[in-house]
Amino acid sequence: MSLRIRRSSRRAFLGGGAVMVGLPFLESALPRDVRAAAATAPVRLVYIFLPNGLDMATFRPTVAGANYPTPPMLVPLEALKADFSVITGLENINARPDNLGDHASGTSSFITCAHANKSETDIRLGVSADQVAAQAFGSQTRLPSLQIGIDGGGGTGNCDTGYSCTYARNISWADATTPLPKIVDPKQVFDQIFAGYDPNETDAEAEKRRLYNKSVLDQVKADATSLSSKLAYTDRQKLEQYLTGLRELEGRLVTTGPVVSCTPGTAPPAARGLAYDVHVRHMMDLMVLALTCDATRVISFMCGNALSNKTHPFLGITAGHHDISHHSGDVAKIAQLAQIGLWEMEQIAYFLQKLKDAPDGAQGQNLLYNSAVFVSSDISDGNRHNHDDLPVVLGGHAGGRLNPGRFISYPNTRNQPKEKMANLLVTVLQAAGVQGATLGDSTGPLADL
């Protein structure tokens, strides 16, 4: 079934029930002249966190530039070679912990590039790249951003040598003290994407619902106006500011435009009982669905929390991932770590290919062309716990603003300045149209992406 927003009056558009208070600023709902100016497809941003680092020996290409031989770990991405870049040598100095705690500090700094205050209760960090984007253009979709993952858990307690679990379990931060918890249940993610809509609803039922429900904003305004005469002067001023906000919101809900449709398909199962590999695949599908339906244009996904000790029985690996990453040079453990990394790249290849298969925009473009997908980890080598020479896969073309298809190796030698991870993230934000953004210790965008 299709989800449709049809040509209708403003009042009918507003009369969709309480969920419609949070309606997106839809380009299809803009006046024609404004909509024509916004005809270029928007850039979507996706941030994917892989825990415990990677086996850099099988991840790193041996030759820089566009014609690099594909290293073993990246073989699953071979068919998409022109659609992503491999980047090494970047440093996230703020990810270094105060003494111990590399995983929690590296995870919290993943896309904030800020230094976490080491405490279980005094939480201080910084805004994350995805939320810089959400603040810039999140109002254009129903969900400003979507935070999802595999592992749950609360934010209280000590998760890594004195670091709060908040640091270990969140990569998205609205500001220095506000982490944005992720959804780990596929069914709940599906419901979040399509909140307020019934995919089985007929056109007649939808119209009946619109006519039956009065505008939530109209009801609020009527109640507020009635209340005004009973309030003191200061409270009346506050109320007037509130009503002004409502009027501004109403002004954005102009519904002239063509049919907008989206096919959600069948809802995925709940997380309980799902095997790890099946869980990850459902989340990959949901991310594509959210972007295809334009429910959001900013997504963060944690393939596991910091210190994730997931087993991979579907690969024949029964030891925990974090335990394996502390290989101490053990050849068997290194081989298992490389095998896990290969499987992770298979999931990235699956996701990028689904984006590429989804048409988007004019002139034969697709979602991958109009996206930037950042993939990395909290550390580089799990045994060394280092926060320099971080592994990065940067997928997508950002609507032609990025130049993928290369291996970019920044110098990573001792006693010499290293290129900042924060500058890469700022470059991606700029490619998405967020000008002048700063993040963590950033000094400006990179020139060679």
N, C-alpha and C positions, 0 to 999 in steps of 0.2 A: 504493500500500500504506500501511497505517497503522502507526505506531509506538505500541505499547501497553504500559502498565505496569498489570498486572492484579492483582487481589486475590490475595495469596499469603503464605506465611510469611516471617518476617524472614530466615531462613536462605536460602530460595530467592532472595529479593531481593538478598542479599549475594553470592550465588554467580554473578554475571554476568561474572566475569573481572576482570583487572587494572584496566581502565578505570573500574570501578565504585568504586575508592577515592575518586574525585573526584565521587561522586554529588551531585546537587543536593538541597537541603532542600525537597522538593516539598510544596506545600500539600495535594495529593491523598494524600500519604503520612503526613499528620498524623493523630492520633487525632480522632474525630468532634467532640469538644467543642472542641478547639483549632481544628479546621478550620472550624467554624461561626463562630468569632470572626474568622476571616480571610476571610470570604466576599466582602468588598469587593474588587473588582478592583484589582491593584496599579498604580502609576503607572510608566510606562516613560520613560526619558530618552535622548534622542538628540542628539548634538552634531555638527553638520556644518560643516566648514571649507571656505570658498571662497577660493582664493588671489588676491592682487593687488588687492584692493578691488573696488569697483563704481562704475559711473557714477551718482553720487548724483543728478544732474539728472533721470534717468529712473526712479530708484528711489524718490525721496522724494515722498510725497503732498503736496498743497498745503493740505489742510484737516485739522486734528486732529479726533479723535473717531471715532464709529462710521460716519458717513455721508460719509467721504472719497471723492473721485473717484479711481478706480484709475489710478495712474501707468503709463506705458508698460511698464516692466519687469515690473510685477506683474500684467499682463493674464492670463498663464497661470494665476494663482491666483484669478481672479475668482470662479469657482464655489465656492471654499472660503473666501470672505471672512469668514464667521462663525466660522471655525475657526482663524484666526491673527491675530496683531497685527503691525503694522509699528512699529518703534521706532528713533528717531534721537536724537542729542544725547548719547549715553553716551560716557564717556571711560575709556580704560584707560591711565592715566598710567604704570604700570609696564611698558607695552609700548614706551615710548620707549627707544631704544638709547643706549648710551654712545658718543656721537659718531655714527658711521654704523652701518648694519645694521638698518634698520627692519623688513625682512621677517622675518629670523630672530628678532629680539626680539619682534615682533608675533605671530609664529606660536607661539613658546614661551609667550607670555603669553595666548594665545587664551582658554583656559579655566582657566588657573592664576591669571591676574591678578597674577603675581609677576614680579619683575625678574630677567632672566637675567644671570648673571655672564659678562662678555664674555671668553671664553677658548676655546681649542680643546681644552683638557684638563681644566681645573678647572671641572667642570660643577656649577652650583648654581642652583636655580630654586625650585619649590614644588609641592605636590600640586595636581592638577587637579580640576575639579568632578566629572567623571565618576567619578574614583577616590574622592572623598569619598562619593559615592553607593554605589559598589561596596563600600566598607568598611562602610557602614551596612546594606545589604540584599543584597549580592552573594552571600551564603551561601545565599540562598533559591532560587538557580538553579544549574544545573551550571556555567555560565560566569559568574563574578562580573561580568565586563565583556567586551566585544568591541571590539578596535581594528582598523579596516580602512582601506584607502586605495587610491589609484591609482598613485602613484609610490613606488618602493622606494628603496633606497640605504642605505648604512651610516651610522653615527653619527660616524665619525672624519673628520678633516680640517676645512678652513675653507670654509664655505658662504656666508658673507656678511660680508665685511670684518672678519674676526677672530672671528666667532661659529662655534662648532662646528656641524657638520652635524646633531648631535643636536638642537639647538634648531630647526633648519629643517625637520626631518623627523618630528617627534613633537609631538602636542598632548596626549597622555595621560601623566601623571606620577604614579607611586605615592607618591613623596616628592620631596624637593628634589634628589636625585641619581639617581633611578631612572626613566628614561623607559620607557614600555611600547611596544615596536615594534609596528607594524601589519602585518596580512596584506594583500597586494595581489593575490593570485591568487584569483579567484572559486572555483575548484575547492577550494583549501585552506580557504577560508572555509566552504564547504559541509561539508567533512570535519570542520572544527572544531565546527560546529553539531551534527552528528550523530555525533560520535566514539563508537565503541563499539557502534553500532547498524547493523544491516543491513536496509535498507528492503525487501529482497526475501525476508527470512526469514519462513517460515511459523510459525504458532503452535506446531506440533509441533516444528519445529527449534529455536525459541526455548526451549521447555520442556526439550528434550534438552540444550541448551547450559547452561541453569541447573542441571540435575541433574549434568552432567558436571563443571562447574567448582566446586571448593570455594570457600568464602569466603576471599577474599584476607586479610581481617582475621583470620580464625581461624588461617590459616597463619602470619601474622606473629606473632600472640600465642603460638602454640605454640613457634615458634623462639625468641622473646624469653624465654619462661619457662624454656626449656631452658638458655638462655645465662646467666640470672640468677645461678645458683649459682657461676659461674666468674668473676664480676666483683668488683672491689673495691667497698667500701661506697659511695663517691661515685658510681661508675658505676651501681651498683644503684639509687641514688636517681634518677639521670637516666632509667634504664630504666623505673622505676616511674611517673615523670611521663609518659613516652611511652605506657605502657600505659593510664594514666588517660585520656590523650587518645583512645586507640583505643576505650576503653569508652564515653566520651562520644559519639564518633562513632557507635558501634553503637546507643546509646540514641536517636539521631535517626532511625534507619532503621526506623521502624515502618510497616508497609505494610498499612494498612487504608484502603480507599477505592474509589471507582468507577473505571471505565476512563478512562485519559487517552490521547488519540490525537493524532497529528500527521501530516500528509501532506507529505513533503518534495518530491515530484515528481522531476524529472530533474535530476541534477547539472549545473551550468553548465560551460562549457569552461575550460581553463587560460587564464591571462592572455596568454601569448605569442601575438602576432599579432592580438590584439583591437584594433579601432579604439577610440579614446578614448571616443566617445559610447556605443558598445556596452558597453565596460568599466564605465562609470558606471552604466548601466542594470542590468547584472547585479548590481552592488553594492547598488543600491537594492532590487532584488528580494530579495537575501539578507538585508538588514536587516529587511525585513518578515517574511521567513520565520523569522528568529531570534526576533523578538518574538512572532510568532504561535505558535510552538512553545514559547515560554517557556524557550528555551535560555539567554537572558540578558535582563536588563531595563535594561541600560546599554550604549550603543553610541557610539563616536566614529568619524567618517568624514572623511578628508581627501580632498577632490576633486582635490588636487594638493599637492605640497610647497611650501614657501616659494620664491619666485622662479620658480614654475612657468612655463615658456615653451612650454607645449603649443600646438600649432597646432589649428585647427578647420576642416579642409577640408570637413567636412559642412555648414559654414555659408558656405563660400566664402572663408574667412579662412586664409591660409597663413603669415602672420607670427606670431611667438610672442606668447603672452598677456602675459608680463611686458614685452616690448618695446613692445607696444601700450599698456600701462597708463602708460608714460612718454610721454604724448601731447604734452606741451608746448603744448597748445592746438590741436593739429592736428585739424581738424574730421573728417577721414576716420578718424583713429585713434579719436577719441571715439565716432564712430558704430559702429566695430567693437567697442569696449569695451562699449557699450550692447547690441550684438547678442549678445556672449558672455554678458553678464549676463542677458539675456532667455532664452537657452538654459538657463542655470543655474537660473533660476526655473521653467522648464518641467520640469526634473528634480525640483525640490522639490515642484512641484504633483503630479507623478506619484507621488512617494513619499507625500505626505500623503493623496492620494486612495486609494492602496492601503491605508493604515492605516485610513482611514474605511470602506473596504469590508470590513474584517475584523471580524466580530462579536467582542465581548469583554465579559465581565461580564453582569450582569443588566439587565433593563429596557431592552433594545434598544441597549445601549452598543456602542462600537466601539473599536478600538485607538487611533485618533486622539483620541477623547474621553478615554481613559485614558493619554495620553502628553503629554510636553512635548518639543518639537523645537526646538532652538536652532540658528539658522543665521546665520553672520556671517563676517567676514574678518579678516585680520591688520592691515589698514589700512582707511581710509575711501576716500580718493581716491588712486589709484596714482601720480599725478603729484606730489602734495603729500607723500605718505608720512605723513599725519597719523593720530594715534591717538585723536582726539576725533571726535565726530559719527559714530561707527561705525554701519554699516548692520546692522540686526537684523530677522530674521523669526522670530517666536516662535509655533510651531504647537502646536495641541492645547489641551485643557482641563484636563489634569492631574487627571482625575476630578472636575471641577467646581471645582477650587481656583484655576484661572486664569480670567480673563474676556476671552477673545479677541474679535476682530472690530473692532479699533480701530487708529487711527494715534495713537501716543503720541510726542510730540515734547518732549524735555527741553531746557531752555534751553542754548544753546551759544554764549555770548557771551564775549568777552575780559574778563579781570580779574574774572570772577565764578566762584564754585565750580560745578563741573559734576557731574552725577550719575555715579556710578561703575558701570562695567560689572560689577565684582565684586558689587555689590549686586543686580543683576539675576540673576546666577548663583546667589547665595545664596537669592533669592526662589524660583527654580525648584527648588532643592534642598528648600526648606521645603515647597513644594507637593507634592513627592514623599515627604514625611514625614520628612525629615532635619532635625530641629530643632536650633537652636543652632550651625549650621555657620558657619565662617569661611573665607574664601578671599582670598588676596592682601591687598589693602588694603580689604577690605569693612568696612563699618560697621553693616550690618544690612539686612534685607529692605526692598524697596520697598513702598509702601503702595497703589499704584494699578494693580496688575496683576491 
